[in-house]
Every structure is written in C-alpha cells, then in structure tokens.
Amino acid sequence: RLAYGWNNEDWSACGDYLHACLQRTLDTRGPILECGSGLSTLLLGMIAQRIGGFVWSLEHHGQWAERVAGEIERFGIRSVRLCVSPLKDYGEYTWYDPPLATMPDGFAGVVCDGPPGETKGGRYGMMPVMRSRLKPGAWVLLDDADRENERAIAARWANESGASCEIHRADRPYVALTMPAA
C-alpha cells in the first residue's frame, strides 16, 4: 500500500475511493479541486499532468503543505497548485479560505477528503463556498462515508444543489455526487 510509505495511513485516501478519484481524474477535462492534500495530491497531479489537466489543492496545515510541496517538486509535478488555505469560520461551519480571486470559475470535479471530520460543520462548507465554481455536471467524491456525519453532509449537498448522490459501499465507503447538467 502506498499510504504506508507516506507515513500517514490513518489520513490517506486509499483503496476503492482513491481508485475512483484517479479514474474520474483520468476521464475529466477541466480543473479538479482537491480538499485536503497528501498522497492523493501527487497521484492526481501525475495523472493531470499526463492528460493536460490541473489540480488545485487546498490545505490548512502549513507544515503538512510544506511536506506535500516538497514531494510535488521532487517528482516534477507541474500540474498542481497547492494553496495553503487557513480554516475560516463562516458561522454555521468552518472551512478553507480559498484564494477565489485566482481560482478557475469551472471546476469539473472535486476530491473532498478535508478538512478533518471534527471541524465545525465537517466538510459541509465545500458546497456553499465552491458551488458557484462547479461546472454543470461536475462530479464530487466525498471520502469517509462510513461516518454518519459525512453521509448527512452528502445528503444535504444533494438536497441544496440538486445533485444526484450515490453511496459506494467499498472497502471504505465513499459518496459520489453529480451536479445537475444545467
């Protein structure tokens, strides 16, 4: 397992979820948003570089971002922009404070494995903060659907955005959402 070499097995995307993220990225034309960085950032970036895509990755932990940035540089991955984005209190939830002024208007996909689940509101903030920047038909993959809170967030996203929502019962369950076509 790649996660063992990364030395953060408890936090790394793995198994069926990681495979789904990589396959979706391979099949996608347009920028990908990644919420939380790590091994997945490197793999998504390598695929994006091969197909002419680009990954924007949000990370709130400065030291972790430095480690990931070092690996991005070491492997010569030029298709990732790693953004150190502190967590911001939006009232009902806490989520990243992304550099919206420099980000693309039309993300084709989202890999959502951050911020940590114990953050106020969990990962809910992705949809209200980034929804206007998701292309019609964009996909969202949400990790950790073995946790009740993640399933509730996915259901809320689907209800508020009109996205279709499917739980994949894999080695570690995850949720796949598809935004309305238009």
C-alpha positions, 0 to 999 in steps of 0.5 A: 500500500502506498499510504504506508510509505507516506507515513500517514495511513490513518489520513490517506485516501486509499483503496476503492475511493482513491481508485475512483478519484484517479479514474474520474481524474483520468476521464475529466477535462477541466480543473479538479479541486482537491480538499485536503492534500497528501498522497492523493495530491501527487497521484492526481497531479501525475495523472493531470499532468499526463492528460493536460489537466490541473489540480488545485489543492487546498490545505490548512496545515502549513507544515503538512503543505510544506511536506506535500510541496516538497514531494510535488517538486521532487517528482516534477509535478507541474500540474498542481497548485497547492494553496495553503488555505487557513480554516475560516469560520463562516458561522454555521461551519468552518472551512478553507479560505480559498484564494477565489480571486485566482481560482478557475470559475469551472471546476469539473470535479472535486476530491473532498477528503478535508478538512478533518471530520471534527471541524465545525460543520465537517466538510459541509462548507465545500458546497456553499463556498465552491458551488458557484465554481462547479461546472454543470455536471461536475462530479464530487467524491466525498471520502469517509462515508462510513461516518454518519456525519459525512453521509448527512453532509452528502445528503444535504449537498444533494438536497441544496444543489440538486445533485444526484448522490450515490453511496459506494459501499467499498472497502471504505465507503465513499459518496459520489455526487453529480451536479445537475447538467444545467 
